[in-house]
């Protein structure tokens, strides 16, 4: 028998039933990949929410520190007649005159007050003076409950603490 014919017969026997992946095998692989990508997307979105909440808490602590330094210098917190939204409108910085559009007056406590990250869309940092300037309330909303700050998502910073309630 010729060597060429012999190898041809063996090659045909070995690879006769090998036609590639079947339809069911491909569908199973696609389903597994879809499931894994869905799980990864859910985990990633949760991480984004935690990161935005961490930024909100850090911003509140920064503003709280600046307000406490302001209080040490002026012996009062900035007095407002209504609740104001920080980081927008006329309240972009905290200087020697309180909250303002620009920081031209020394000393400058916060050159640019951060605005709250979105989503959610209506999330803002609001400030209201309390007790004729002896205290204040800085309010913001978290996306998830932070166990270190309390039992809820609605948070308020005062001269001493940051707490969250439902």
C-alpha positions as CSV (number, residue, x, y, z in Angstrom):
1,X,0.0,0.0,0.0
2,X,1.2,3.4,-0.9
3,X,2.2,5.6,2.0
4,X,0.2,8.5,0.6
5,X,-3.0,6.5,0.4
6,X,-2.4,5.1,3.9
7,X,-2.1,8.5,5.5
8,X,-5.0,9.8,3.6
9,X,-7.2,7.0,5.0
10,X,-6.0,7.6,8.5
11,X,-6.5,11.3,8.2
12,X,-10.1,10.7,7.0
13,X,-10.8,8.3,9.9
14,X,-9.4,10.7,12.5
15,X,-11.1,13.9,11.3
16,X,-14.3,12.3,9.8
17,X,-16.5,13.3,12.7
18,X,-14.9,16.7,13.5
19,X,-17.1,19.3,12.0
20,X,-16.6,22.2,14.6
21,X,-18.9,23.5,17.2
22,X,-22.5,22.6,17.1
23,X,-25.4,25.1,17.4
24,X,-26.2,24.1,21.0
25,X,-22.6,24.4,22.1
26,X,-22.4,27.9,20.6
27,X,-25.7,28.9,22.3
28,X,-24.4,27.7,25.7
29,X,-21.2,29.7,25.3
30,X,-23.1,32.9,24.3
31,X,-25.5,32.4,27.3
32,X,-22.5,32.0,29.7
33,X,-20.8,35.2,28.3
34,X,-24.1,37.1,28.6
35,X,-24.6,36.0,32.2
36,X,-21.0,37.0,33.1
37,X,-21.3,40.4,31.4
38,X,-24.6,41.1,33.2
39,X,-23.1,40.3,36.6
40,X,-20.1,42.5,35.8
41,X,-22.3,45.4,34.9
42,X,-24.3,45.1,38.1
43,X,-21.1,45.0,40.2
44,X,-19.7,48.0,38.3
45,X,-22.8,50.2,38.7
46,X,-22.7,49.5,42.5
47,X,-19.1,50.6,42.6
48,X,-19.9,53.8,40.8
49,X,-22.7,54.6,43.4
50,X,-20.2,54.0,46.2
51,X,-17.7,56.3,44.6
52,X,-20.2,59.1,44.1
53,X,-21.3,58.7,47.8
54,X,-17.7,58.8,48.9
55,X,-17.2,62.0,47.0
56,X,-20.3,63.5,48.6
57,X,-19.1,62.7,52.1
58,X,-15.6,64.0,51.3
59,X,-17.1,67.2,49.9
60,X,-19.2,67.7,53.0
61,X,-16.2,67.2,55.3
62,X,-14.2,69.7,53.2
63,X,-17.0,72.3,53.5
64,X,-17.5,71.5,57.2
65,X,-13.8,72.1,57.9
66,X,-13.9,75.4,55.9
67,X,-16.9,76.5,57.8
68,X,-15.3,75.7,61.1
69,X,-12.2,77.7,60.2
70,X,-14.5,80.6,59.1
71,X,-16.3,80.3,62.6
72,X,-12.9,80.5,64.3
73,X,-12.1,83.7,62.5
74,X,-15.5,85.4,62.6
75,X,-17.1,83.8,65.6
76,X,-20.2,83.1,63.5
77,X,-21.0,80.9,60.6
78,X,-22.2,82.6,57.4
79,X,-25.7,83.8,57.9
80,X,-28.3,83.3,55.2
81,X,-32.0,84.2,55.2
82,X,-33.0,81.1,53.2
83,X,-31.6,77.8,52.3
84,X,-29.0,78.2,49.6
85,X,-27.7,75.7,47.0
86,X,-23.9,75.5,47.1
87,X,-21.8,75.3,44.0
88,X,-24.4,77.0,41.8
89,X,-25.8,80.5,41.3
90,X,-24.1,83.1,43.6
91,X,-22.6,80.5,45.9
92,X,-19.4,79.2,44.3
93,X,-16.8,80.1,47.0
94,X,-16.4,80.8,50.8
95,X,-14.4,83.9,51.6
96,X,-14.1,86.5,54.3
97,X,-17.6,87.8,53.4
98,X,-19.3,84.4,53.4
99,X,-20.5,82.6,50.3
100,X,-20.0,84.4,47.1
101,X,-19.7,84.3,43.3
102,X,-15.9,84.8,43.3
103,X,-13.2,84.8,45.9
104,X,-11.8,88.3,45.8
105,X,-12.0,88.9,49.5
106,X,-9.3,87.5,51.8
107,X,-9.2,85.2,53.5
108,X,-10.4,82.5,51.1
109,X,-11.7,79.4,52.9
110,X,-12.9,77.4,49.8
111,X,-11.9,78.7,46.4
112,X,-14.4,76.6,44.6
113,X,-17.3,74.9,46.4
114,X,-17.9,71.5,44.7
115,X,-21.3,70.7,43.3
116,X,-22.8,67.3,44.1
117,X,-22.1,64.5,41.6
118,X,-25.0,63.2,39.6
119,X,-27.0,61.0,39.3
120,X,-29.5,61.5,40.9
121,X,-30.2,64.7,39.0
122,X,-31.6,66.8,41.9
123,X,-28.9,66.0,44.3
124,X,-27.4,69.2,45.7
125,X,-25.5,70.5,48.7
126,X,-27.7,73.0,50.6
127,X,-26.7,75.3,53.4
128,X,-28.8,77.0,56.0
129,X,-27.6,79.0,59.0
130,X,-29.1,78.0,62.3
131,X,-29.4,79.8,65.7
132,X,-28.4,83.2,64.3
133,X,-25.1,82.0,62.9
134,X,-24.0,79.8,65.8
135,X,-24.6,76.6,63.8
136,X,-25.5,75.5,60.3
137,X,-27.0,72.6,58.4
138,X,-25.3,71.4,55.3
139,X,-27.7,68.8,53.6
140,X,-27.0,66.3,50.9
141,X,-28.4,62.9,49.8
142,X,-26.5,59.6,49.4
143,X,-27.4,56.9,46.9
144,X,-26.8,54.1,49.3
145,X,-27.1,53.9,53.1
146,X,-23.7,54.5,54.7
147,X,-23.6,52.5,58.0
148,X,-20.9,54.8,59.4
149,X,-23.1,57.8,59.2
150,X,-26.4,56.5,60.3
151,X,-29.5,54.6,59.1
152,X,-30.5,56.6,56.0
153,X,-29.6,58.4,52.8
154,X,-30.7,61.9,53.8
155,X,-27.6,63.5,55.4
156,X,-26.9,66.7,57.3
157,X,-23.6,68.1,58.5
158,X,-23.4,70.5,61.4
159,X,-20.4,72.1,63.1
160,X,-19.8,68.9,65.0
161,X,-21.1,65.9,63.1
162,X,-22.4,64.4,59.9
163,X,-25.4,62.1,60.3
164,X,-27.8,60.4,57.9
165,X,-31.4,59.5,58.5
166,X,-34.2,58.1,56.4
